[in-house]
Amino acid sequence: MTRKEQILQMLETAPKDAFLRFALAKEWEQEGNDPTALNIYRSLVNDQPEYVGTYYHLGKTLVRMERPREAWKVFTQGMEVTKRLGEIHAMRELAGARMELGDEEDFA
């Protein structure tokens, strides 16, 4: 049984588990299926916005899909959540990823 199959099996009994959903998105991402990973990441942000690791990976997926404006917004949204939660390390990672895309003026 592959890792992805194991995760899918575990999700049958815990379909809202953020860690499992995140892990499944990472599996799809590793297989090069960014659209499926993107859908899972978006669902996680909508359902469990305080699962802060999602914002970075969602943004990076959008960057790979050549959607930098959306990625910039996701990184910004994640920075707001991490700041509110006091997750300084995650906030810095998001700020760095956002800075790689450009300045605020580039996305206004």
N, CA, C and O of each residue as an XYZ file, in Angstrom:
432
protein
N       0.848     -1.177      0.000
C       0.000      0.000      0.000
C       0.895      1.243      0.000
O       1.824      1.346      0.801
N       0.614      2.166     -0.887
C       1.406      3.389     -0.960
C       1.057      4.318      0.196
O       0.048      4.149      0.880
N       1.917      5.293      0.385
C       1.659      6.281      1.438
C       0.338      6.999      1.170
O      -0.455      7.209      2.087
N       0.103      7.374     -0.086
C      -1.138      8.067     -0.429
C      -2.349      7.179     -0.138
O      -3.360      7.660      0.374
N      -2.254      5.906     -0.455
C      -3.359      4.991     -0.153
C      -3.601      4.874      1.344
O      -4.746      4.797      1.788
N      -2.528      4.861      2.117
C      -2.662      4.807      3.579
C      -3.367      6.057      4.099
O      -4.243      5.977      4.960
N      -2.974      7.208      3.567
C      -3.599      8.458      4.001
C      -5.073      8.463      3.635
O      -5.916      8.845      4.447
N      -5.388      8.041      2.418
C      -6.792      7.983      1.994
C      -7.601      7.055      2.884
O      -8.749      7.350      3.217
N      -7.008      5.937      3.269
C      -7.684      4.997      4.156
C      -7.949      5.628      5.525
O      -9.034      5.468      6.083
N      -6.968      6.337      6.058
C      -7.143      6.992      7.356
C      -8.183      8.111      7.273
O      -8.921      8.351      8.228
N      -8.235      8.785      6.140
C      -9.216      9.860      5.966
C     -10.652      9.344      5.948
O     -11.588     10.096      6.221
N     -10.826      8.079      5.632
C     -12.179      7.510      5.656
C     -12.775      7.566      7.053
O     -13.982      7.751      7.209
N     -11.936      7.408      8.067
C     -12.435      7.439      9.447
C     -12.287      8.816     10.092
O     -12.919      9.103     11.109
N     -11.441      9.673      9.491
C     -11.236     11.018     10.042
C     -11.170     12.030      8.892
O     -10.115     12.612      8.640
N     -12.277     12.238      8.206
C     -12.254     13.074      6.988
C     -11.918     14.547      7.216
O     -11.537     15.233      6.267
N     -12.041     15.044      8.413
C     -11.747     16.454      8.696
C     -10.362     16.662      9.299
O      -9.995     17.790      9.625
N      -9.594     15.593      9.450
C      -8.279     15.683     10.070
C      -7.359     16.556      9.211
O      -7.020     16.192      8.084
N      -6.962     17.698      9.747
C      -6.160     18.662      8.984
C      -4.805     18.085      8.594
O      -4.350     18.288      7.469
N      -4.158     17.373      9.502
C      -2.849     16.819      9.194
C      -2.936     15.823      8.039
O      -2.101     15.845      7.135
N      -3.939     14.954      8.068
C      -4.089     13.966      7.000
C      -4.418     14.626      5.667
O      -3.898     14.228      4.625
N      -5.269     15.619      5.704
C      -5.616     16.340      4.471
C      -4.391     17.047      3.906
O      -4.154     17.029      2.698
N      -3.614     17.670      4.792
C      -2.382     18.329      4.375
C      -1.413     17.310      3.766
O      -0.813     17.562      2.721
N      -1.266     16.164      4.426
C      -0.365     15.115      3.935
C      -0.816     14.606      2.568
O       0.017     14.324      1.706
N      -2.117     14.487      2.368
C      -2.628     14.048      1.070
C      -2.307     15.076     -0.008
O      -1.913     14.712     -1.116
N      -2.472     16.344      0.306
C      -2.135     17.399     -0.660
C      -0.657     17.326     -1.019
O      -0.296     17.478     -2.186
N       0.198     17.094     -0.031
C       1.635     16.977     -0.294
C       1.918     15.784     -1.206
O       2.786     15.864     -2.075
N       1.202     14.692     -1.019
C       1.390     13.529     -1.893
C       1.033     13.873     -3.339
O       1.772     13.540     -4.266
N      -0.105     14.541     -3.522
C      -0.501     14.956     -4.870
C       0.529     15.908     -5.452
O       0.870     15.826     -6.632
N       1.014     16.798     -4.626
C       2.022     17.767     -5.056
C       3.283     17.040     -5.532
O       3.841     17.379     -6.575
N       3.724     16.055     -4.776
C       4.929     15.298     -5.133
C       4.742     14.517     -6.430
O       5.707     14.245     -7.144
N       3.510     14.165     -6.725
C       3.221     13.459     -7.975
C       3.087     14.422     -9.154
O       2.900     13.998    -10.294
N       3.182     15.709     -8.871
C       3.058     16.702     -9.929
C       1.631     17.080    -10.260
O       1.374     17.702    -11.291
N       0.701     16.712     -9.398
C      -0.704     17.033     -9.624
C      -1.075     18.262     -8.797
O      -1.765     18.171     -7.782
N      -0.592     19.418     -9.267
C      -0.846     20.660     -8.551
C      -2.320     21.037     -8.471
O      -2.742     21.552     -7.435
N      -3.134     20.809     -9.514
C      -4.552     21.173     -9.382
C      -5.267     20.450     -8.241
O      -6.077     21.055     -7.538
N      -4.979     19.175     -8.053
C      -5.614     18.430     -6.966
C      -5.086     18.903     -5.617
O      -5.856     19.080     -4.673
N      -3.769     19.108     -5.527
C      -3.184     19.629     -4.285
C      -3.788     20.997     -3.964
O      -4.128     21.277     -2.814
N      -3.916     21.834     -4.972
C      -4.490     23.171     -4.795
C      -5.894     23.092     -4.196
O      -6.214     23.839     -3.271
N      -6.717     22.211     -4.707
C      -8.084     22.061     -4.190
C      -8.090     21.656     -2.718
O      -8.892     22.161     -1.933
N      -7.206     20.758     -2.356
C      -7.142     20.312     -0.957
C      -6.649     21.447     -0.065
O      -7.212     21.691      1.003
N      -5.596     22.142     -0.501
C      -5.087     23.268      0.289
C      -6.159     24.341      0.467
O      -6.333     24.869      1.566
N      -6.869     24.660     -0.595
C      -7.928     25.677     -0.485
C      -9.013     25.231      0.479
O      -9.504     26.020      1.286
N      -9.378     23.976      0.390
C     -10.390     23.435      1.292
C      -9.916     23.546      2.745
O     -10.697     23.896      3.629
N      -8.657     23.253      2.982
C      -8.100     23.362      4.338
C      -8.139     24.802      4.841
O      -8.512     25.049      5.988
N      -7.759     25.746      3.993
C      -7.783     27.154      4.397
C      -9.205     27.582      4.738
O      -9.419     28.333      5.689
N     -10.172     27.109      3.967
C     -11.575     27.459      4.225
C     -12.104     26.805      5.493
O     -12.785     27.449      6.291
N     -11.792     25.528      5.678
C     -12.346     24.768      6.809
C     -11.575     24.962      8.112
O     -12.162     24.984      9.194
N     -10.267     25.101      7.998
C      -9.417     25.176      9.192
C      -8.344     26.252      8.981
O      -7.165     25.939      8.820
N      -8.761     27.507      8.984
C      -7.848     28.608      8.659
C      -6.670     28.766      9.620
O      -5.701     29.452      9.295
N      -6.737     28.154     10.772
C      -5.633     28.276     11.719
C      -4.582     27.182     11.554
O      -3.620     27.133     12.320
N      -4.751     26.308     10.571
C      -3.718     25.309     10.248
C      -2.700     26.027      9.362
O      -2.770     25.959      8.135
N      -1.760     26.710      9.999
C      -0.955     27.733      9.340
C      -0.016     27.222      8.257
O       0.328     27.980      7.350
N       0.406     25.977      8.318
C       1.312     25.452      7.301
C       0.707     25.427      5.911
O       1.425     25.390      4.912
N      -0.587     25.448      5.853
C      -1.279     25.371      4.574
C      -0.997     26.577      3.692
O      -0.852     26.431      2.479
N      -0.918     27.752      4.275
C      -0.775     28.977      3.484
C       0.496     28.970      2.640
O       0.471     29.354      1.471
N       1.588     28.541      3.222
C       2.857     28.511      2.497
C       2.754     27.575      1.294
O       3.129     27.940      0.180
N       2.248     26.377      1.525
C       2.192     25.383      0.454
C       1.141     25.736     -0.598
O       1.338     25.481     -1.786
N       0.046     26.311     -0.168
C      -0.954     26.786     -1.127
C      -0.346     27.882     -2.003
O      -0.496     27.858     -3.225
N       0.329     28.827     -1.390
C       0.962     29.902     -2.148
C       2.009     29.386     -3.115
O       2.047     29.815     -4.268
N       2.853     28.479     -2.669
C       3.896     27.923     -3.533
C       3.287     27.130     -4.697
O       3.819     27.135     -5.807
N       2.182     26.458     -4.432
C       1.491     25.744     -5.513
C       0.991     26.741     -6.548
O       1.131     26.514     -7.750
N       0.416     27.828     -6.093
C      -0.053     28.862     -7.012
C       1.099     29.462     -7.812
O       0.942     29.762     -8.995
N       2.247     29.637     -7.179
C       3.422     30.147     -7.894
C       3.808     29.180     -9.014
O       4.047     29.598    -10.146
N       3.870     27.885     -8.692
C       4.210     26.886     -9.720
C       3.210     26.891    -10.865
O       3.557     26.605    -12.011
N       1.960     27.221    -10.537
C       0.913     27.247    -11.551
C       0.854     28.607    -12.272
O      -0.072     28.887    -13.034
N       1.866     29.435    -12.006
C       1.998     30.751    -12.638
C       0.808     31.663    -12.348
O       0.248     32.302    -13.238
N       0.446     31.695    -11.056
C      -0.637     32.547    -10.569
C      -0.118     33.391     -9.406
O      -0.597     33.269     -8.278
N       0.873     34.254     -9.692
C       1.539     34.988     -8.614
C       0.633     35.951     -7.849
O       0.830     36.149     -6.650
N      -0.336     36.542     -8.503
C      -1.237     37.479     -7.813
C      -2.026     36.742     -6.729
O      -2.169     37.246     -5.615
N      -2.533     35.563     -7.048
C      -3.267     34.770     -6.059
C      -2.332     34.318     -4.942
O      -2.706     34.319     -3.769
N      -1.104     33.928     -5.320
C      -0.125     33.488     -4.323
C       0.182     34.615     -3.345
O       0.266     34.389     -2.138
N       0.350     35.817     -3.862
C       0.656     36.965     -3.013
C      -0.457     37.171     -1.992
O      -0.194     37.438     -0.820
N      -1.705     37.045     -2.449
C      -2.846     37.207     -1.540
C      -2.867     36.115     -0.470
O      -3.168     36.387      0.692
N      -2.550     34.892     -0.861
C      -2.535     33.779      0.093
C      -1.435     33.986      1.128
O      -1.661     33.794      2.323
N      -0.242     34.378      0.675
C       0.837     34.631      1.624
C       0.441     35.741      2.600
O       0.709     35.642      3.798
N      -0.191     36.789      2.091
C      -0.629     37.904      2.931
C      -1.676     37.440      3.942
O      -1.603     37.786      5.121
N      -2.639     36.665      3.480
C      -3.670     36.135      4.375
C      -3.031     35.267      5.462
O      -3.386     35.369      6.636
N      -2.098     34.425      5.066
C      -1.407     33.576      6.027
C      -0.617     34.383      7.045
O      -0.568     34.029      8.223
N       0.001     35.466      6.589
C       0.742     36.332      7.513
C      -0.190     36.933      8.554
O       0.174     37.039      9.725
N      -1.376     37.323      8.142
C      -2.346     37.891      9.088
C      -2.757     36.853     10.130
O      -2.858     37.166     11.317
N      -2.992     35.620      9.687
C      -3.397     34.552     10.608
C      -2.257     34.224     11.568
O      -2.466     34.117     12.777
N      -1.047     34.066     11.022
C       0.083     33.703     11.885
C       0.410     34.815     12.881
O       0.803     34.538     14.014
N       0.250     36.049     12.469
C       0.484     37.168     13.392
C      -0.515     37.118     14.540
O      -0.149     37.274     15.705
N      -1.784     36.898     14.196
C      -2.832     36.831     15.219
C      -2.581     35.684     16.200
O      -2.870     35.800     17.391
N      -2.034     34.562     15.680
C      -1.792     33.393     16.521
C      -0.435     33.417     17.230
O      -0.146     32.561     18.066
N       0.390     34.407     16.883
C       1.717     34.486     17.478
C       2.694     33.470     16.910
O       3.677     33.119     17.563
N       2.433     33.002     15.715
C       3.297     32.020     15.039
C       4.357     32.773     14.232
O       4.256     32.894     13.012
N       5.360     33.268     14.928
C       6.352     34.159     14.332
C       7.174     33.457     13.243
O       7.406     34.035     12.181
N       7.610     32.241     13.491
C       8.425     31.518     12.495
C       7.641     31.342     11.192
O       8.163     31.608     10.109
N       6.413     30.904     11.297
C       5.580     30.721     10.097
C       5.337     32.056      9.404
O       5.326     32.125      8.175
N       5.144     33.105     10.178
C       4.916     34.421      9.593
C       6.145     34.870      8.799
O       6.011     35.447      7.720
N       7.324     34.611      9.327
C       8.554     34.986      8.616
C       8.711     34.192      7.320
O       9.143     34.742      6.306
N       8.368     32.916      7.346
C       8.448     32.107      6.124
C       7.497     32.644      5.060
O       7.854     32.735      3.886
N       6.310     32.993      5.471
C       5.337     33.551      4.533
C       5.796     34.906      3.997
O       5.630     35.197      2.813
N       6.366     35.724      4.860
C       6.860     37.032      4.435
C       7.982     36.868      3.420
O       8.050     37.605      2.437
N       8.860     35.902      3.660
C       9.951     35.640      2.724
C       9.443     35.163      1.379
O       9.929     35.592      0.333
N       8.465     34.277      1.411
C       7.887     33.774      0.159
C       7.197     34.895     -0.600
O       7.289     34.977     -1.825
N       6.508     35.753      0.131
C       5.823     36.874     -0.509
C       6.831     37.856     -1.100
O       6.626     38.383     -2.193
N       7.919     38.097     -0.371
C       8.935     39.022     -0.849
C       9.583     38.521     -2.152
O       9.964     39.320     -3.007
N       9.702     37.205     -2.291
C      10.258     36.635     -3.525
C       9.405     36.988     -4.742
O       9.909     37.057     -5.863
N       8.128     37.206     -4.517
C       7.219     37.533     -5.619
C       7.312     38.991     -6.052
O       7.064     39.310     -7.214
N       7.664     39.868     -5.136
C       7.748     41.287     -5.466
C       7.187     42.150     -4.359
O       6.884     41.681     -3.262
N       7.059     43.419     -4.676
C       6.534     44.399     -3.724
C       5.018     44.496     -3.808
O       4.391     44.040     -4.764
N       4.457     45.103     -2.777
C       3.011     45.287     -2.727
C       2.504     46.031     -3.971
O       1.431     45.730     -4.494
N       3.288     46.995     -4.427
C       2.878     47.770     -5.615
C       2.713     46.881     -6.840
O       1.925     47.188     -7.734
N       3.469     45.761     -6.880
C       3.362     44.849     -8.024
C       2.010     44.131     -8.059
O       1.593     43.625     -9.101
N       1.334     44.094     -6.913
C       0.098     43.318     -6.816
C      -1.109     44.142     -6.419
O      -2.177     43.584     -6.163
N      -0.966     45.447     -6.362
C      -2.079     46.326     -5.978
C      -3.082     46.442     -7.095
O      -4.086     47.141     -6.954
